[in-house]
Amino acid sequence: MKVITKILLCFFFTTIFFSVHIKAIEEEQSIIIEVEGDPHKHRQYIEDYHPLIEVVQVYDTIFTGIALKGKASNLERMGSLHFVKKSYPVRTYQTNINRSVPFLTETDDIDTEQMKFTGKGVKVGVIDTGVDYSHPDLSANYKGGYDLVDLDDDPMETLPEQGEPTLHGTHVSGIIAASGNMKGIAPEADLYGYRALGPGGRGTSIQVIAAIEKAVKDGMDVINMSLGNTVNGPDWPTSIAVNHAVDRGVSIVIANGNSGPANWTVGSPATSPKAVSVGASTPPMKIPFLEDSFEDKRIELAPLAGSKPWDLEKEYPLIDGGLGEEELPNARGKVVIMERGIVPFSEKARKAAEAGANALIIYNNEEGILQGSLDDSQGPIDIPVAAVGKKDGQWLMDHVTEGEYWIDTTYQNIQDKIADFSSRGPVTTNWNIKPEIVAPGAAIVSTVPGGYRELQGTSMASPHVAGGLALVKQAHPDWKPEQLKGALLTTALPLKNGKGLYNPIDQGMGRMQPQAAIDTETIIYNPMLAFGKIDKLKDSQTVDVKIENVSKETKTYHFELPQNTHGLSWQLPKSFTLEPGDKKNVSIQLSVISNMMDKGLHQGWITLKAKDTSYQLPYLFINREADYPKAMGLEFALKTFSKEEYEYRIYLPEEAKSVTIDLYDPHSLVFQKTLVTLEDTEAGVIEGTLKKRNITENGEFIANVEVKTTEDKTYNYQTVLSIE
């Protein structure tokens, strides 16, 4: 009998699976199919021989497919057509003005023309949950869009009567182009909404890809995608679609993900080499801390999104509120602490507020960062609510149970701190540095249906950069995506963490500075120096960098030799001069003696100088091996148009000797069965089918994926898998 130990289970994460199936009920539905051959000819065939099916859209740019509407029984027949190809992996995509806008756009330089650029005439598409185009701060700039969920021209956010309502796309849109009570980064940009994520903010790969194609055909200059999955690979279908769109002249900005601070957590499509992938930093903020001077203890508080600001100015007694299930008769004039679990955050907060508490602290019941928000649909919650981690929460609880315990609040002003939740790179397979740039993503207030709301995440950082690109595009309308991206990265501000610069995989080139990008005199087109994986005892890798002088003066450039590191040596270009408008490719060579250095991830910075200006170029390489995930993104669902076969997909960053997928009971951890066994697999997307008659299990399981590498090392990855 096989059993997974609880130690192993500490590392599994939950993914929600969302598959497109045809329900056996006679109601009109919308689907998108991928086809082989000329989709326009196939459209004619469907219209001639299947008149009860409505062809809504034909896709022939980013991918080849057709959008259809019809009753379920008629749509099922599409699966038997010879030109219908298997669908893309139906991976779930979720939705990974205020102080941040003036922080990014204002400067002390009185000679600047920063107010000249507002994004006017630049078309920005938002691929998300839709947009509330009736919002008074968005209505003037909204120019249209498309709904890839319902296949119509109305990309409104999901309404309550349609399912779990959404607001994410409206919040993102406001950061980019709000123009009313609040001002976005580019308040005069033309705003377009593409609803690729439906109720609850969920959608499929094929909807996202179709939305990219529609936005490209509609002539967008910039596309923002504050969405993603957990697959850390550059060749997932959505990442490839993004590359094709950039090749067609569209700048695409993508949120890096909210699975930090661990490394290797960036997900597709932010893994696309041609996208601008964005991590989250903090705008100017006043951070509250709980402080016990006698114990020399200081605990940072993380206010929940939508909470009233934490504004306590003196000591208060701290009391135990349990899980928030019981009444709190002794809470008046005190701070309540509750454990996360069972009762929703908003209900906990209301119970504490109704009992007269001054504030509420919620501590996590598992390791990691607690992120949450308050639902004010039942009325505002008029006390501050903040979160702390499990370890800090248990420390506070230990003191509360010992007797009366008082706690004070102190404050610290911060800015330009990398948010813990921001996903880190690098990307597997090609080892690229991600994110490439950061922008404010913490405590961001923006538009939502019916008003305004504070949210946080790289979803909020990404639209800051999309808006910044709109400003640069307005200033330089002839620049292509490669130049726009290069200008933004070249002029980013490298951020410091108190000990020096944050690591490249934390911040990329640094925090966006749109005015500096507009005024830049130099563009470094590929400043992220990814030297790949070192497998030999002695190895040399070379990265080529293209540099352009976009000023009106002759410029001389030179590299500073990095600090000596044991086992590492550099060959850098000699000083060179560029006339105005000239470009030059230069080669940077890294030589490594692998047994003289630690195994794993190595990263740092190289300095390029042009007179009084310095540019910090991040570099990265893997010495022999690293702790990157060896398998990701397991999916298992009924095959589209089939009731007799299941299909599975999984992503492997490298080839493997064997892959085994075992199912375990989620409660007892007892082995149930082996689902799949594969031998000698290639890197990339691995997929196959299983007959339904061979799958007798039903319900929810823990799937353990065991990967045996070509070096005979074994790795395990766990996720939740549902079989229906």
Secondary structure, 3 states (H helix, E strand, C coil): CCECCHHHHCCCECCCCCCCCCCCCCCEEEEEEEECCCHHHHHHHHHHHCCCCEEEEEEECCCEEEEEEEEHHHHHHHHHCCCECCCCCCCCEECCCCCHHHHHHCCCCCCCCHHHCCCCCCEEEEEECCCCCCCCCCCCCEEEEEECCCCECCCCCCCHHHCCCCCHHHHHHHHHHCECCCECCCCCCEEEEEECCCHHHEECHHHHHHHHHHHHHCCCCEEEECCECCCCCCCCHHHHHHHHHHHCCCEEEEECCCCCCCCCCCCCCCCCCCCEEEEEECCCEEEEEEEECCCCEEEECEECECCCCCCCCCCEEEEECCCCCCCCCCCCCCEEEEECCCCCHHHHHHHHHHCCCCEEEEECCCCCCCCCECCCCCCCCCCCEEEECHHHHHHHHHHHHCCCCEEEEEEEEECCCECCCCCCCCCCCCCCCCCCEEEECCCEEEEECCEEEEECCHHHHHHHHHHHHHHHHHHCCCCCHHHHHHHHHHCCECCECCCCECCHHHHCCCECCHHHHHHCCEEECCCCEEEEEECCCEEEEEEEEEEEECCCCCEEEEEECCCCECCEEEECCCCEEECCCCEEEEEEEEEEEHHHCCCEEEEEEEEEEECCEEEEEEEEEEECCCCCCCCEEEEEEECCCCCCEEEEEEEECCCEEEEEEEEECCCCCEEEEEEEEEEEECCEEEEEEEEHHHCCCCEEEEEEEEEEECCCCEEEEEEEEEEC
